[in-house]
């Protein structure tokens, strides 16, 4: 499912950039309306009706992410990572156009390159999931994010930012592709609760990132937004590293 989302981002920004260049914003909005109408028609024609969800009650015990440190810390880390991803999705196009004097086509290319690379990277990470723990993958994702925002903070040409999308694609593939697996590993017998933690982290992170991006850029500029994201990613790294140390200490105490 996450690969299909990436596939949509591969087609959408590139097609949007072409429509914007050929037909201006009016053509872009008309094209978007046609896509929505096509989706609605597909749902009406092809989606089976009469499907009902299971009425079985979930008997899993009540778990609070705010009371249990085991869940609170990873959730905070994921909120930070989803926030920087939201900030990047808003700030990067503005950074290319306003700071690097790039074109709308370069914006579409950057987003499409990132989305196109996410799909094969997710497949590779899925194959390595049994050999590398989800915690180590998340630590690696934080390091990659830090390197990515460091490169953006010193970029002077649009092609440098487009080339750096390999790092962004890897970061997104790790966070989006393995984030749910991380929470499922914490709650193997309660997949519904694990999904809720992951979904809530994503929603809160995108909310904070979307609001914060504009405020930060307004006062310190688009380039320095990348440096703020680097610091936030470093905080997420510390949280994952600390949870790793705590898990090791717990295992040693049990032994």
C-alpha positions in Angstrom: 0.0 0.0 0.0 2.8 2.4 0.9 4.5 1.7 -2.5 1.3 2.7 -4.2 1.4 6.0 -2.3 4.9 6.6 -3.5 3.8 5.7 -7.1 1.2 8.3 -6.8 3.8 10.9 -5.8 5.9 9.8 -8.7 3.2 10.6 -11.3 1.4 13.5 -9.6 4.1 16.1 -9.1 5.6 15.5 -12.5 2.2 15.7 -14.2 1.3 18.7 -12.2 4.5 20.5 -13.2 3.8 19.8 -16.9 0.2 21.0 -16.6 1.4 24.1 -14.8 3.9 24.9 -17.4 1.5 24.3 -20.3 -1.9 25.6 -19.0 -1.0 27.7 -15.9 -2.7 27.3 -12.6 -6.2 27.2 -14.1 -5.3 24.2 -16.2 -3.7 22.6 -13.1 -6.9 23.0 -11.1 -9.0 21.7 -13.9 -6.7 18.6 -14.3 -7.0 18.0 -10.5 -10.8 18.2 -10.7 -10.8 15.6 -13.6 -8.7 13.3 -11.4 -11.1 13.5 -8.5 -14.1 12.9 -10.8 -12.3 9.9 -12.2 -11.7 8.5 -8.7 -15.4 9.1 -7.8 -16.5 7.3 -10.9 -14.2 4.4 -10.3 -15.5 4.0 -6.7 -19.1 4.0 -8.0 -18.5 1.5 -10.8 -16.0 -0.9 -9.3 -16.0 -0.8 -5.5 -18.1 -3.7 -4.2 -21.0 -2.7 -2.0 -22.4 -4.4 1.1 -19.0 -4.9 2.8 -19.2 -4.7 6.6 -16.4 -4.6 9.1 -16.0 -7.2 11.7 -18.1 -6.7 14.8 -15.9 -8.7 17.1 -14.8 -6.6 20.1 -11.2 -6.0 20.7 -10.3 -7.5 24.0 -6.7 -6.2 24.1 -5.9 -4.4 27.4 -5.9 -0.6 27.4 -2.5 0.9 26.7 -1.6 4.6 27.1 1.3 6.0 25.1 1.6 8.9 27.5 2.0 6.8 30.7 4.3 4.0 29.4 7.8 5.2 28.5 8.2 2.2 26.2 5.6 3.7 23.9 5.9 7.4 24.7 9.5 7.8 23.6 9.2 6.1 20.2 6.0 8.0 19.5 7.7 11.3 20.2 10.5 10.3 17.9 8.2 9.4 15.1 6.3 12.7 15.6 9.5 14.5 15.1 10.4 12.5 12.0 7.0 13.0 10.4 7.2 16.7 11.2 10.5 17.2 9.4 9.2 15.2 6.5 6.2 17.5 6.3 8.4 20.6 6.6 10.6 19.2 3.8 7.7 18.6 1.5 6.6 22.3 1.9 9.9 24.0 2.2 11.8 22.2 -0.6 9.7 23.6 -3.6 9.8 27.1 -2.1 13.6 26.7 -1.5 14.2 25.7 -5.1 12.2 28.5 -6.6 13.0 31.4 -4.2 16.5 30.6 -3.0 18.1 28.6 -5.8 16.2 30.4 -8.6 15.0 27.1 -10.0 12.0 26.3 -12.2 8.7 24.6 -11.5 9.8 21.8 -13.7 12.8 21.2 -11.4 10.4 21.1 -8.4 8.3 18.4 -10.1 11.5 16.5 -11.0 12.8 16.6 -7.5 9.6 15.3 -6.0 9.2 12.7 -8.7 12.7 11.4 -8.3 12.2 11.0 -4.6 8.9 9.1 -5.0 10.3 6.9 -7.8 13.3 5.9 -5.6 11.1 5.2 -2.6 9.5 2.1 -4.2 12.6 0.0 -4.9 14.2 1.1 -1.6 11.1 0.0 0.3 11.3 -3.4 -1.4 15.0 -3.8 -0.5 14.4 -2.7 3.1 11.5 -5.2 3.3 13.9 -8.0 2.3 16.5 -6.8 4.9 13.9 -6.5 7.7 14.6 -9.9 9.0 18.4 -9.3 9.1 18.3 -5.7 10.6 16.2 -4.7 13.5 13.6 -2.0 13.1 15.3 0.0 15.8 18.6 0.0 13.9 16.8 0.9 10.7 15.2 3.9 12.5 18.6 5.0 13.8 20.0 4.7 10.3 17.0 6.7 9.0 17.8 9.5 11.4 21.4 9.6 10.4 20.4 9.7 6.7 17.9 12.6 7.4 20.6 14.6 9.2 23.0 14.1 6.2 20.2 15.1 3.8 19.3 18.3 5.6 23.0 19.2 6.0 23.4 18.9 2.2 20.3 21.1 1.6 21.6 23.7 4.0 24.8 24.2 1.9 23.2 23.6 -1.6 23.7 26.4 -4.2 22.3 24.7 -7.3 19.0 22.9 -8.0 20.7 19.8 -9.4 22.5 19.3 -6.0 19.1 19.2 -4.3 17.7 16.8 -6.9 20.7 14.5 -6.4 20.1 14.6 -2.7 16.6 13.1 -3.2 18.3 9.7 -3.0 18.9 10.3 0.7 15.4 11.7 1.2 13.8 8.7 -0.5 15.8 6.4 1.7 14.7 8.3 4.8 11.0 8.2 3.8 11.2 4.5 2.9 12.5 3.7 6.3 10.1 5.9 8.3 7.0 5.2 6.2 7.8 1.6 5.3 9.2 0.4 8.7 7.5 2.7 11.1 4.4 0.4 11.5 6.7 -2.6 11.9 8.5 -0.8 14.7 5.3 -0.3 16.7 4.1 -3.8 15.8 7.3 -5.2 17.3 6.5 -3.4 20.5 2.9 -4.7 20.5 3.0 -8.0 18.6 -0.4 -9.2 20.1 -2.2 -5.9 19.5 -1.7 -4.9 15.9 -4.7 -2.5 16.0 -3.2 -0.5 18.9 0.2 -0.5 17.1 -1.4 0.9 14.0 -3.2 3.6 16.1 0.2 4.7 17.6 1.7 4.9 14.1 -1.2 6.7 12.6 -1.4 9.2 15.5 2.3 9.9 15.2 1.9 10.6 11.5 -1.1 12.9 12.0 0.4 14.9 14.8 3.8 15.1 13.1 2.3 16.4 9.8 0.2 18.9 11.7 3.2 20.3 13.6 5.4 20.2 10.6 2.9 21.9 8.3 2.3 24.7 10.8 5.9 25.1 11.8 7.3 25.2 8.3 5.6 28.5 7.5 6.5 30.1 10.8 10.1 29.1 10.7 10.6 30.2 7.0 8.9 33.5 7.8 11.4 34.5 10.4 14.7 32.9 9.4 14.4 32.0 5.7 14.0 28.9 3.6 17.6 27.8 3.9 17.7 27.8 7.6 14.6 25.7 7.8 16.9 22.8 6.7 19.2 23.4 9.7 16.2 23.3 12.1 15.2 20.0 10.5 18.7 18.7 11.0 18.5 19.5 14.7 15.1 17.9 15.0 16.3 14.7 13.3 19.2 14.7 15.8 16.7 14.7 18.7 14.9 11.8 17.2 18.2 9.9 16.8 18.9 10.5 20.5 15.5 9.1 21.5 15.9 6.0 19.4 19.5 5.5 20.7 18.3 5.9 24.3 15.5 3.4 23.8 18.1 1.0 22.4 20.3 1.5 25.5 17.3 0.9 27.8 16.3 -2.3 25.9 19.9 -3.6 26.3 19.9 -2.8 30.0 16.6 -4.6 30.4 17.9 -7.7 28.7 21.1 -7.7 30.9 19.0 -7.3 34.0 16.7 -10.2 33.0 19.8 -12.4 32.3 
